[in-house]
Amino acid sequence: MRKTHLLFVLTLFLLVSCKTETKNPTEATIDSTTSTSVSASTDKLDITITTADGAVLGGFDLSPIKIVADNTNYTFKSKPDKHKFYANGRMKYEVKFKEESLKLRDEDSELLWKVKIYPDKVKISDNEENENAFEVRPYDDKIKIKRDGEELYRVNLEGNIIKVNDKEAYQLSSAQESYVYAILAIEEIPAEHKLFIIAELLNKI
């Protein structure tokens, strides 16, 4: 009787151990798949943007335009004067064009950002009147971002490195020269919105 009891306890222990060992590899496989799919979403884009500490901000293709932001893929439908961007089958953003401006709107067509385009600069504001706009203007050796005449950010493009106020802030997947990338420095604009503004400006100017 005592031997039978010991045998039962031993068998039960072995069964529990086997289940535990089987569960752990499955969990590890799920974690690995998740991290791979996130990084793969920006692997083949024309431009990928990471922060100085290596975090992936997102990226885009320009022709045809495709944007990846916050681990979400955005594709677009084109009309003569606008682009509508979709994620998971749902319209999320709209970019409307005029000859010297573009507007980023949300899914309810509410204005998020208005961008006025000039020969030597762009101005970005959150209102139709373009008041309190961020002015992004390139100079010989730097790009300055001002608001109401006050310099907020000084940006340098050094190959694929973007420095903001003399500190490395972003890294691009390849060297770029357009001053439009300085928009990344504007902390007041959400990162996702910046990607849409930059991609559309690069297509337009």
C-alpha positions as CSV (number, residue, x, y, z in Angstrom):
1,M,0.0,0.0,0.0
2,R,2.8,2.4,0.9
3,K,4.7,1.6,-2.3
4,T,1.5,2.1,-4.3
5,H,1.0,5.6,-2.7
6,L,4.6,6.6,-3.4
7,L,4.3,5.4,-7.1
8,F,1.1,7.5,-7.5
9,V,2.8,10.7,-6.1
10,L,5.9,10.2,-8.3
11,T,3.7,9.7,-11.4
12,L,1.7,12.9,-10.6
13,F,5.0,14.9,-10.2
14,L,6.3,13.7,-13.6
15,L,3.0,14.7,-15.3
16,V,3.1,18.2,-13.8
17,S,6.7,18.7,-14.8
18,C,6.1,17.6,-18.4
19,K,3.2,20.1,-18.8
20,T,5.3,23.0,-17.4
21,E,8.2,22.2,-19.8
22,T,5.8,22.0,-22.8
23,K,4.2,25.4,-21.9
24,N,7.4,27.5,-21.7
25,P,8.7,26.9,-25.3
26,T,5.2,27.9,-26.7
27,E,5.3,31.2,-24.8
28,A,8.8,31.9,-26.0
29,T,7.7,31.2,-29.6
30,I,4.8,33.7,-29.3
31,D,7.1,36.4,-27.9
32,S,9.6,35.9,-30.7
33,T,7.0,36.1,-33.5
34,T,5.6,39.3,-32.1
35,S,8.9,41.1,-32.0
36,T,9.8,39.9,-35.5
37,S,6.6,41.1,-37.0
38,V,7.0,44.6,-35.5
39,S,10.5,45.1,-36.9
40,A,9.6,43.6,-40.3
41,S,7.0,46.3,-40.9
42,T,9.7,49.0,-41.6
43,D,12.4,46.8,-43.1
44,K,11.7,47.4,-46.7
45,L,10.6,51.1,-46.6
46,D,12.5,53.8,-48.5
47,I,13.1,55.7,-45.2
48,T,13.1,54.3,-41.7
49,I,13.5,56.7,-38.7
50,T,14.8,55.7,-35.3
51,T,15.4,57.8,-32.2
52,A,18.9,58.3,-30.7
53,D,18.4,55.4,-28.3
54,G,17.4,53.0,-31.1
55,A,13.6,53.0,-30.8
56,V,11.8,52.7,-34.2
57,L,9.7,55.8,-34.8
58,G,8.4,54.6,-38.2
59,G,9.0,55.3,-41.8
60,F,7.6,55.6,-45.3
61,D,7.7,54.9,-49.0
62,L,7.2,57.8,-51.4
63,S,6.1,56.2,-54.7
64,P,3.5,54.9,-54.1
65,I,3.2,56.5,-50.7
66,K,3.0,54.2,-47.7
67,I,3.5,55.1,-44.1
68,V,4.3,53.0,-41.0
69,A,3.7,54.8,-37.7
70,D,3.2,53.4,-34.2
71,N,3.6,49.9,-35.6
72,T,0.6,50.5,-37.9
73,N,0.7,50.3,-41.7
74,Y,-1.1,53.1,-43.6
75,T,-2.0,52.7,-47.2
76,F,-3.7,55.4,-49.3
77,K,-6.3,56.1,-51.9
78,S,-5.5,59.0,-54.2
79,K,-7.8,61.7,-55.6
80,P,-6.7,64.8,-57.6
81,D,-6.6,67.1,-54.5
82,K,-6.3,64.7,-51.6
83,H,-4.9,61.5,-50.1
84,K,-6.9,59.3,-47.8
85,F,-5.0,57.0,-45.5
86,Y,-6.4,53.7,-44.2
87,A,-5.3,51.4,-41.4
88,N,-7.0,48.0,-41.0
89,G,-9.7,49.0,-43.6
90,R,-10.6,52.2,-41.8
91,M,-9.9,55.8,-42.9
92,K,-7.7,57.5,-40.3
93,Y,-6.1,60.5,-41.9
94,E,-6.7,62.8,-44.9
95,V,-4.2,65.1,-46.6
96,K,-5.7,67.8,-48.7
97,F,-3.6,69.8,-51.2
98,K,-3.6,73.2,-52.6
99,E,-0.8,74.8,-54.7
100,E,1.0,76.3,-51.8
101,S,-0.3,74.4,-48.8
102,L,-1.4,71.1,-47.4
103,K,-3.7,70.1,-44.5
104,L,-3.6,67.0,-42.4
105,R,-7.0,66.1,-41.1
106,D,-8.3,63.3,-38.8
107,E,-10.9,60.7,-39.7
108,D,-13.7,63.2,-38.9
109,S,-12.1,65.8,-41.2
110,E,-11.1,68.0,-38.3
111,L,-7.9,70.0,-39.0
112,L,-4.8,68.7,-37.2
113,W,-2.1,70.7,-39.0
114,K,-1.9,73.2,-41.8
115,V,1.4,73.6,-43.7
116,K,2.1,76.7,-45.8
117,I,4.8,76.2,-48.4
118,Y,7.1,79.1,-49.4
119,P,10.2,79.1,-51.7
120,D,12.6,79.1,-48.8
121,K,10.6,77.7,-45.8
122,V,7.5,76.0,-44.5
123,K,5.1,77.1,-41.7
124,I,3.1,74.6,-39.7
125,S,0.2,75.5,-37.5
126,D,-2.8,73.9,-35.9
127,N,-5.3,76.5,-37.2
128,E,-6.7,77.7,-40.5
129,E,-5.3,81.3,-39.9
130,N,-1.7,79.9,-39.6
131,E,-1.3,81.8,-36.3
132,N,1.5,80.8,-33.9
133,A,3.0,78.7,-36.7
134,F,6.3,76.9,-36.5
135,E,8.6,78.3,-39.2
136,V,11.1,75.8,-40.6
137,R,13.8,77.5,-42.6
138,P,17.2,76.2,-44.0
139,Y,20.4,78.2,-43.7
140,D,23.9,77.4,-45.1
141,D,25.0,75.1,-42.2
142,K,21.8,74.6,-40.2
143,I,18.0,74.6,-40.1
144,K,16.3,76.9,-37.7
145,I,12.8,76.3,-36.3
146,K,11.1,79.4,-34.8
147,R,7.8,80.4,-33.4
148,D,6.7,84.0,-33.1
149,G,10.3,85.0,-33.8
150,E,11.8,82.9,-31.0
151,E,14.2,80.2,-32.0
152,L,13.1,76.9,-30.5
153,Y,15.3,74.3,-32.3
154,R,18.5,74.3,-34.3
155,V,18.8,71.3,-36.5
156,N,21.8,69.8,-38.4
157,L,21.6,67.0,-41.0
158,E,24.9,65.1,-40.9
159,G,24.5,62.2,-43.4
160,N,21.9,60.1,-41.9
161,I,22.1,61.6,-38.4
162,I,19.8,64.4,-37.3
163,K,21.1,66.6,-34.5
164,V,18.8,68.9,-32.5
165,N,20.4,71.7,-30.5
166,D,23.8,69.9,-31.0
167,K,22.6,66.6,-29.6
168,E,22.0,63.5,-31.8
169,A,18.2,63.0,-31.8
170,Y,17.3,60.8,-34.8
171,Q,18.9,58.4,-37.3
172,L,17.6,57.8,-40.8
173,S,18.1,54.6,-42.8
174,S,20.1,56.5,-45.4
175,A,21.7,60.0,-45.8
176,Q,19.2,62.7,-46.7
177,E,19.5,66.4,-47.6
178,S,16.0,67.9,-47.5
179,Y,15.5,70.4,-44.7
180,V,11.9,68.9,-44.3
181,Y,13.4,66.2,-42.0
182,A,14.0,69.0,-39.4
183,I,10.3,68.8,-38.6
184,L,11.2,65.7,-36.5
185,A,12.6,68.1,-34.0
186,I,9.3,69.8,-33.2
187,E,8.2,68.1,-29.9
188,E,4.8,69.8,-30.0
189,I,3.7,67.8,-33.0
190,P,2.9,64.1,-32.3
191,A,5.4,61.7,-33.9
192,E,2.8,60.0,-36.0
193,H,1.6,63.3,-37.5
194,K,5.2,64.3,-38.3
195,L,5.6,61.3,-40.5
196,F,2.6,62.2,-42.6
197,I,3.7,65.8,-42.9
198,I,7.2,64.9,-43.9
199,A,6.3,62.3,-46.4
200,E,3.7,64.5,-48.1
201,L,6.0,67.5,-48.2
202,L,8.8,65.4,-49.8
203,N,6.3,64.5,-52.5
204,K,5.3,68.1,-53.0
205,I,8.4,70.3,-52.9
